[in-house]
Amino acid sequence: MRDSQLGNSGQPTPEDYRHALRDVVTHCVYGVDMNPMALELARMALWLEGYTPDAPLGFIDHHFLLGNGLLGVMDPKMILDGVPDTAFTALTGDDAALCRDLKRRNRTERTGLLRMREAASFSQSLQSMDLSATALTLQQLDVLPDETLAEIAAKRKAYERLQLDAGTDGLSLALNFYCASYLLPKHGTETDTDVPTTQDVMNALLGQPVSERKKQAAFNLAKRVPLLHWRLGFAQVFARGGFSVILANPPWERMKLQEEEYFAERAPAIAEARNKAERERSIQALSRQPIGSPERKIYEDFITAKQIADAGNLFCHGARFPLTGVGDVNTYALFAETMRQITSPNGKAGFIVPSGLATDTSTKLFFNDLMAKKSLESFFEFENEGFFTGTGQGHSLRFALTTIVGATLLVDTPRFLFQGKHINELNVSERVFTISADEIFLVNPNTRTCPIFQSNKDAELIKKIYRRSTVLVLESADGSPESSPWSLDFSTALHMSGDSELFKTKNEFNNGNWLLSGNFYSDQNRKFLPLYEAKMIHIYNHRYSDFRDAHGDARPHILPTVEEQKLRDPIFFPHPYYWISSVDVPNEVDDCLIANNWRIVIRAVTDSRASARTLISSVIPNVPVGHSLIPLKFPANLSYQLAACFLANLSSLVLDYIARTKVGGLNLSHYMIKQFPVLVPSDYTEVDKHFIVERVLKLTFTSSDMSGWASDLGFVGPPFVFDGAQRAVIQAELDAYFAKLYCLNAAELSFILDPQADQPNYPSETFAVLKRNEVREYGEYRTRRLVLEAWDKLEQGQL
């Protein structure tokens, strides 16, 4: 606020406020977008916001740059190492031979660059790397007067001259060349191509002659993308260390081209293919259509789009994004790292991103770094219940209001909230918790991702459990097992898309002399095994769903639960959607199948917020499984009784309670399971094993296809009758028993079952869906009653 414009009272007048707002808009606000219309709308909105009747609209063109915030060089110094050889990886549509030639030549040039950099004259030749002159020019542009139309015109003309110079200087060309090495299609020959290599980058930087053809190709690319080199475009800002305040809602998109989305309107039949193998065959069929036909045009456009997406993906896996450019990258993570890179040491950035930024393993390096360097101030996750329209509603769409700070603003204990539905939950003390980097390491020692606690009491109780327990697999820094008390491994499952050519559906057995025995098909020469999927099993129940109960022939997303009357039949066996020939089972899968008469599996598809249970496991017959199930592989010397104890541990309510803090999305992954706090084999006494195995056997041996499992557990006799009410009591006894093995007390167990039972206004529920389902079906929260009754019996020595 300008003191000269204060009114007689010493308070700003409305006119003073308008002038001050115009100054802020003109000198303090910056923006980037790759859509020219979006930039124009932003400028218009700010002009209207900062309008004053006695002055023209301020000149802000140089503060709002057209560019792709992810594609471009962040720090110009990175090009001094030359172009990485990975830039010449052959992508869709590229000439593989040319890529090999360019990679070989680039490797030689990088070797020469190392020798060149050792020369004293090299550093003296890099005057173009100094951005102080560019920063000064932009700063001078900022302070030019703009109170009249003539002054605005003069300021615009000065900026236009600067733009002409910026597009042709050596540093801009070198940065464009660097990006073009990744992004341009690799066509032609080594001596006849648009693609620059390390020597071209250095020639441009040092002011030496460059190929006009490559120069023009790089210039066109920079305009088309459009490339944004942050420290060059905003040199005046980075001269002060970066931006002081950043606000953003970046796009949430995968860099990799999604074929189903791409063909959804262009060729719906391809998008709706039953599996990946069928989709690929349909795409290849387009390539065989006559040149110039509409079908061939669709294919050619697809190849171009895929090349562009693959090239951008390749660039984002490079040095620009050391923490988030890993795996199947999503743009939100890349933008988060970008915002951190451009924040000044004493600045802050606030942005809205999916909450996976803190909970997913794909972004663990970034989150770990935020915590290690005390750069995270707050992370508040909300489910989209009325926040944003048109983007999906409910718990499946989650976003986090994230605030990070610059290098000099250290935050010892960042604040977290998960599963929020209303902003006012930030004012509820029980809902917001703090957690340190050391405590995250305690709970998630391998990934160091953030656990998803519903309340601060959940945080304290789960940390207590971890201090008394051992994780299933503790990994060293390189990901190799450091400690694994169960010596457990994960078996190989069949990939439902990648292996789909091996599968047959029931309709394919209609012709021929196929014999159905149980849920196996066979003829004189072949035997087809049922392929189990996640939806077919539940806790202690390998006959939970049957594809014969699905409506129509289409592959269903959800299956009805098998009725108890059917489950009472010991020779009732569920049918899968797919079968696979025993001779077609891949070796790595077959090796696991011959080990035992049974397999213990865990559902890989889950939903901790919409399902009654999160960690769902069972023992099943020794058949192949799809990748929606995670098959476990036990060491050969592990007793079968201990395997049954491990299954019971996986199926316990206590471990399910903890599993809910791991799952941020709809997938339960290997890395989450490895970090479960499990009881180790030495924790089980003979009394424990007898108590547990007897009950696990009654719950799992309910059909003749599990006779091998029963025999291994030392049982001789027919299957147990599937009695739902009796099973609930037995399962409750196991839940109470494991609560004692985890050294919980009655109050802690009661809290896990239902926090609101003892504190009606407590702002969280652990098993809300289970409670709601049981109240609807039984008129009470049956599980809570049965578990607490079992606890009391254990206390009194009655079990």
Beta strands, then each sheet from edge to edge (+ up, - down):
strand 1: 31-33
strand 2: 64-66
strand 3: 243-248
strand 4: 343-354
strand 5: 376-384
strand 6: 394-405
strand 7: 415-420
strand 8: 433-434
strand 9: 470-471
strand 10: 474-475
strand 11: 481-483
strand 12: 489-490
strand 13: 503-504
strand 14: 515-517
strand 15: 520-522
strand 16: 527-530
strand 17: 579-581
strand 18: 598-603
strand 19: 617-621
strand 20: 629-633
strand 21: 677-678
sheet 1: 1+ 2+
sheet 2: 3+ 4+ 6- 5+ 7+ 8-
sheet 3: 9+ 21-
sheet 4: 10+ 11-
sheet 5: 12+ 20- 18+ 19-
sheet 6: 13+ 17- 16+ 15- 14+
end
